[in-house]
Amino acid sequence: MTRAEQAAALLRQFETGNVMVAECPSRMVLQHVTSRWGGLVMIALQTGTHRFSTLRRRVGGVSERMLAQTLQLLEADGLVRRVAFDVVPPHVEYSLTPLGEDVASHVVQLAGLIEKNLPTIMAHRLTKAA
């Protein structure tokens, strides 16, 4: 099998994911999007293009290191676009790709559902803790 045929076979294997299969790469992407900081970064970027410092302020509690790692992972997944301008001091902007916009809309819906039901969730936690 030629190298091109091997690459084509590998791509066909991943045409449709199955998140319930241990080896499925969709699990990795799901982990990036639903990680502690990934979802919050996606929500913040849904409002538009932001610089690193602005994102850090918007996503309360995230360290510089964790924000940088999260942005790198989401960029590698094709969800975030990073544009670096050749100026001094350095100027870098982050925004969602079209795919990232689609994913972020679902993350926002999930966060909204959780926030809408937060009183019920918290009441349940209190009864379980008692």
C-alpha positions as CSV (number, residue, x, y, z in Angstrom):
1,M,0.0,0.0,0.0
2,T,1.4,3.4,-1.0
3,R,1.8,6.2,1.5
4,A,-1.1,8.1,-0.1
5,E,-3.3,5.0,0.2
6,Q,-2.4,4.6,3.8
7,A,-3.2,8.2,4.5
8,A,-6.6,7.9,2.7
9,A,-7.4,4.7,4.7
10,L,-6.6,6.5,7.9
11,L,-8.8,9.4,7.0
12,R,-11.7,7.1,6.1
13,Q,-11.3,5.4,9.5
14,F,-12.0,8.8,11.2
15,E,-14.7,10.1,8.9
16,T,-17.3,9.4,11.6
17,G,-16.2,9.3,15.2
18,N,-17.5,7.1,17.9
19,V,-16.8,8.8,21.2
20,M,-17.6,5.6,23.1
21,V,-14.6,3.7,21.6
22,A,-11.5,4.1,23.6
23,E,-9.2,4.8,20.6
24,C,-11.5,7.4,19.0
25,P,-9.7,10.8,18.6
26,S,-13.0,12.5,19.2
27,R,-12.5,11.8,22.9
28,M,-9.4,14.0,22.9
29,V,-11.3,16.9,21.2
30,L,-14.2,16.5,23.6
31,Q,-11.8,16.6,26.5
32,H,-10.3,19.8,25.2
33,V,-13.7,21.5,24.7
34,T,-15.2,20.3,28.0
35,S,-12.1,20.7,30.2
36,R,-12.2,23.1,33.1
37,W,-10.9,26.0,31.0
38,G,-11.7,24.9,27.4
39,G,-15.4,25.5,27.6
40,L,-14.9,28.9,29.3
41,V,-12.5,30.0,26.6
42,M,-14.9,28.9,23.9
43,I,-17.7,30.9,25.6
44,A,-15.4,34.0,25.9
45,L,-14.4,33.8,22.3
46,Q,-17.9,33.5,21.1
47,T,-18.3,37.2,21.8
48,G,-15.5,38.0,19.2
49,T,-11.8,38.3,18.8
50,H,-9.8,38.9,21.9
51,R,-6.2,39.4,23.0
52,F,-4.6,37.0,25.5
53,S,-4.8,39.5,28.4
54,T,-8.5,40.2,27.7
55,L,-9.2,36.5,27.7
56,R,-7.4,36.0,30.9
57,R,-9.5,38.7,32.6
58,R,-12.7,37.3,31.1
59,V,-12.0,33.7,32.2
60,G,-11.8,34.3,36.0
61,G,-9.2,32.2,37.8
62,V,-7.3,30.9,34.8
63,S,-3.5,31.2,35.1
64,E,-1.4,32.4,32.1
65,R,0.1,28.9,31.7
66,M,-3.3,27.1,31.6
67,L,-4.8,29.7,29.3
68,A,-1.9,29.3,26.9
69,Q,-2.1,25.5,27.0
70,T,-5.9,25.6,26.5
71,L,-5.6,28.0,23.5
72,Q,-2.8,25.8,22.0
73,L,-5.0,22.7,22.3
74,L,-8.1,24.4,20.8
75,E,-6.0,25.9,18.0
76,A,-4.5,22.4,17.2
77,D,-8.1,21.0,17.0
78,G,-9.0,23.7,14.5
79,L,-11.5,25.5,16.8
80,V,-9.4,28.6,17.6
81,R,-7.6,30.9,15.2
82,R,-4.4,32.6,16.4
83,V,-3.1,35.7,14.6
84,A,0.2,37.1,15.6
85,F,1.1,40.7,14.4
86,D,4.7,41.5,13.8
87,V,4.9,44.5,16.1
88,V,6.6,45.5,19.3
89,P,5.3,44.7,21.8
90,P,3.9,41.5,20.5
91,H,0.2,41.6,19.6
92,V,-1.7,38.3,19.3
93,E,-5.4,37.9,18.8
94,Y,-7.6,34.8,19.2
95,S,-10.9,34.1,17.6
96,L,-13.1,31.1,16.8
97,T,-12.9,29.4,13.4
98,P,-16.2,28.5,11.7
99,L,-16.0,25.1,13.3
100,G,-15.2,26.7,16.6
101,E,-18.2,28.9,16.4
102,D,-20.4,25.9,15.8
103,V,-18.9,24.0,18.8
104,A,-19.0,27.1,21.0
105,S,-22.7,27.6,20.4
106,H,-23.4,24.1,21.9
107,V,-21.1,24.9,24.8
108,V,-23.0,28.1,25.5
109,Q,-26.3,26.1,25.3
110,L,-25.0,23.6,27.8
111,A,-23.7,26.3,30.2
112,G,-27.1,28.0,29.9
113,L,-28.9,24.8,30.7
114,I,-26.8,24.3,33.8
115,E,-27.2,27.9,35.0
116,K,-30.9,27.8,34.4
117,N,-31.1,24.7,36.6
118,L,-28.5,25.7,39.1
119,P,-31.0,26.2,42.0
120,T,-32.2,22.6,41.5
121,I,-28.7,21.3,41.2
122,M,-27.5,23.1,44.3
123,A,-30.6,21.9,46.3
124,H,-29.9,18.4,45.3
125,R,-26.3,18.7,46.4
126,L,-27.4,20.1,49.8
127,T,-29.8,17.2,50.4
128,K,-27.1,14.6,49.4
129,A,-24.6,16.3,51.8
130,A,-27.0,16.2,54.7
